[in-house]
Amino acid sequence: MAQVGIVMGSDSDMPVMAKAARILEKLKVSFDMHIISAHREPDAFFEYAKGAESRGYKVIIAGAGMAAHLPGMCAALFPLPVIGVPMKTTALGGRDSLYSIVQMPTGIPVATVAIDGGENAGILAAKILAVSDPELLERLKKHSSEMREGVELKDARLQGTGYEGYLKG
């Protein structure tokens, strides 16, 4: 049974939402993904959001662009955490999506990550689940350690080769 539901309004959101899926896979968190349009197929959307708890979801990650109603509507119908991922749009660069997701009315919170922040959404979902899962918490700590080591390696390379090439740019 999936612990995290990943939902998006269009297949054009898949490159961003796949980042959430990849980090959840790495952290060994079960999930499933769906494309459901809150505007074009409201009945299917309501069935998805209302049934999410009974399907075992503990968190929903919802990505949306433009009017970006999908995360907020998930939060209105699903009693557990919802993480919104605003998508970059051509007209307003994703600010429209960001504002739509982050400006929720009192009582209907949506945790919101950066525009196109799929990986952070996956990490945040894992952190929420890790509150009651010590093994997942250890995997998250290992992931953080790997990120730190990656930065240290890049700095060592920079110090070894010199940074003058970066300054000539």
C-alpha positions as CSV (number, residue, x, y, z in Angstrom):
1,M,0.0,0.0,0.0
2,A,1.4,3.4,-1.0
3,Q,2.2,5.9,1.8
4,V,2.5,8.9,-0.5
5,G,0.2,9.8,-3.4
6,I,1.7,11.9,-6.1
7,V,-0.8,13.7,-8.3
8,M,-0.5,16.2,-11.1
9,G,-2.9,17.9,-13.4
10,S,-1.1,17.2,-16.7
11,D,1.6,14.9,-18.1
12,S,3.6,18.1,-18.8
13,D,4.2,18.2,-15.0
14,M,5.8,14.8,-15.0
15,P,9.5,15.9,-15.3
16,V,9.1,17.9,-12.0
17,M,7.0,15.3,-10.2
18,A,9.3,12.5,-11.3
19,K,11.9,14.2,-9.1
20,A,9.7,13.6,-6.1
21,A,9.2,10.0,-7.1
22,R,13.0,9.4,-7.6
23,I,13.8,10.7,-4.1
24,L,11.0,8.7,-2.5
25,E,12.3,5.6,-4.3
26,K,15.8,6.3,-3.1
27,L,14.5,6.6,0.5
28,K,12.4,3.5,0.1
29,V,9.1,5.2,0.6
30,S,6.1,3.6,-1.2
31,F,4.1,5.9,-3.5
32,D,1.9,5.9,-6.6
33,M,1.4,8.6,-9.2
34,H,-1.7,9.8,-11.1
35,I,-2.6,12.4,-13.6
36,I,-6.0,13.9,-12.7
37,S,-7.3,17.3,-13.7
38,A,-9.4,19.0,-11.0
39,H,-11.0,21.1,-13.7
40,R,-11.4,18.7,-16.5
41,E,-12.5,15.6,-14.5
42,P,-13.8,16.8,-11.2
43,D,-15.6,13.6,-10.4
44,A,-12.4,11.5,-10.8
45,F,-10.6,14.1,-8.7
46,F,-13.1,14.0,-5.9
47,E,-13.0,10.2,-5.8
48,Y,-9.1,10.3,-5.7
49,A,-8.9,12.9,-2.9
50,K,-11.7,11.5,-0.8
51,G,-10.4,7.9,-1.1
52,A,-6.8,8.7,-0.4
53,E,-6.9,8.1,3.3
54,S,-8.6,4.7,2.9
55,R,-5.9,3.8,0.3
56,G,-3.3,4.3,3.0
57,Y,-1.8,7.6,1.9
58,K,-0.2,9.5,4.8
59,V,0.8,12.5,2.5
60,I,-0.2,13.7,-0.9
61,I,2.2,15.6,-3.1
62,A,0.2,17.6,-5.6
63,G,1.7,19.5,-8.5
64,A,-0.1,22.2,-10.5
65,G,0.4,25.1,-12.7
66,M,-1.5,28.3,-13.6
67,A,-4.7,28.3,-11.5
68,A,-3.2,25.5,-9.4
69,H,-6.3,24.3,-7.6
70,L,-5.2,20.7,-7.3
71,P,-3.2,21.0,-4.1
72,G,-5.7,23.2,-2.3
73,M,-8.6,21.0,-3.3
74,C,-6.7,17.9,-2.1
75,A,-6.1,19.7,1.2
76,A,-9.8,20.5,1.5
77,L,-10.8,16.8,1.1
78,F,-7.8,14.8,2.5
79,P,-7.3,15.1,6.3
80,L,-3.5,14.5,6.3
81,P,-0.6,16.7,5.0
82,V,-0.6,17.9,1.4
83,I,2.5,19.3,-0.2
84,G,2.0,21.6,-3.2
85,V,4.5,21.9,-6.0
86,P,3.9,25.0,-8.1
87,M,4.9,24.5,-11.7
88,K,6.8,27.0,-13.8
89,T,4.4,28.5,-16.4
90,T,5.1,30.4,-19.5
91,A,2.9,33.4,-18.8
92,L,4.1,34.3,-15.3
93,G,7.1,32.0,-14.6
94,G,5.2,30.0,-12.0
95,R,4.4,32.9,-9.7
96,D,0.7,32.4,-10.6
97,S,1.0,28.7,-9.4
98,L,3.0,29.7,-6.3
99,Y,0.4,32.3,-5.2
100,S,-2.5,30.0,-5.9
101,I,-1.0,27.2,-3.7
102,V,0.5,29.2,-0.9
103,Q,-2.4,31.6,-0.3
104,M,-4.8,29.0,1.1
105,P,-7.7,30.1,3.5
106,T,-7.4,29.5,7.2
107,G,-8.0,25.9,8.1
108,I,-6.9,24.4,4.7
109,P,-3.1,24.5,4.8
110,V,-0.9,23.3,2.0
111,A,2.9,23.0,2.6
112,T,4.4,24.6,-0.4
113,V,7.8,24.1,-1.9
114,A,9.6,26.2,-4.5
115,I,8.5,26.5,-8.1
116,D,9.4,23.2,-9.8
117,G,10.5,21.9,-6.4
118,G,9.6,18.2,-6.9
119,E,12.7,16.8,-5.1
120,N,12.1,19.0,-2.0
121,A,8.4,17.8,-2.0
122,G,9.6,14.2,-1.9
123,I,12.1,15.0,0.9
124,L,9.4,16.8,2.9
125,A,7.0,13.9,2.5
126,A,9.7,11.6,3.7
127,K,10.5,13.9,6.7
128,I,6.8,13.9,7.7
129,L,6.7,10.1,7.6
130,A,10.0,9.8,9.4
131,V,8.4,11.3,12.6
132,S,7.1,7.8,13.2
133,D,9.6,5.7,11.3
134,P,13.1,5.5,12.8
135,E,14.5,3.5,9.8
136,L,13.3,6.2,7.4
137,L,14.8,8.8,9.6
138,E,18.2,7.1,9.3
139,R,17.9,6.9,5.5
140,L,17.1,10.7,5.5
141,K,20.2,11.3,7.7
142,K,22.3,9.3,5.3
143,H,20.9,11.3,2.3
144,S,21.9,14.5,4.1
145,S,25.3,13.2,4.7
146,E,25.7,12.3,1.1
147,M,24.7,15.8,0.0
148,R,27.3,17.3,2.4
149,E,30.0,15.0,1.1
150,G,29.1,16.0,-2.4
151,V,29.6,19.7,-1.6
152,E,32.9,18.9,0.2
153,L,34.2,17.0,-2.8
154,K,33.3,19.9,-5.2
155,D,35.1,22.3,-2.9
156,A,38.2,20.0,-2.8
157,R,38.2,19.9,-6.6
158,L,37.9,23.7,-6.8
159,Q,40.7,24.2,-4.3
160,G,42.9,21.7,-6.2
161,T,42.3,23.2,-9.7
162,G,42.0,26.8,-8.7
163,Y,39.0,29.1,-9.1
164,E,40.7,31.6,-11.5
165,G,38.8,30.0,-14.5
166,Y,35.5,30.9,-12.9
167,L,36.6,34.5,-12.5
168,K,37.4,35.0,-16.2
169,G,33.9,34.3,-17.3
